[in-house]
Amino acid sequence: IGDDWSVVGQMDLDQYLHHRFTKRRDCKVMLFVDAIGAAPRLKQKKFKVDGTWQFHQVEEFLKGSLKVTKLYLYVNNFFSPLPEEYVADLFQCHKSGGGAQLAITYSLEPAFA
């Protein structure tokens, strides 16, 4: 917890946790994005986004970049995060590439069942 113990006496637990998570998410996250199957390819595969972005914002950004209306996204070719999950939280738990990026793959149809 480090230096933040000083703020515990001034706020309740919910406020404290909100403070900690907000501080933790205040960063930039490098996304490595790649297509699966017949999905259109992006010319640029790496993007830096705010850690405060929720996963639905990544989806909307990619749908706009690819000019598609439906897209299936996966982290590490493994799972689809909930739309309200924060990019910084996903990065902390699932980073790849030597810990420098969050790998996201996408497809036009469900890729994993």
Helices and strands as residue ranges (DSSP letters): G 2-4, H 5-8, H 13-25, E 28-35, E 46-50, H 55-66, E 72-75, H 87-94, E 102-107
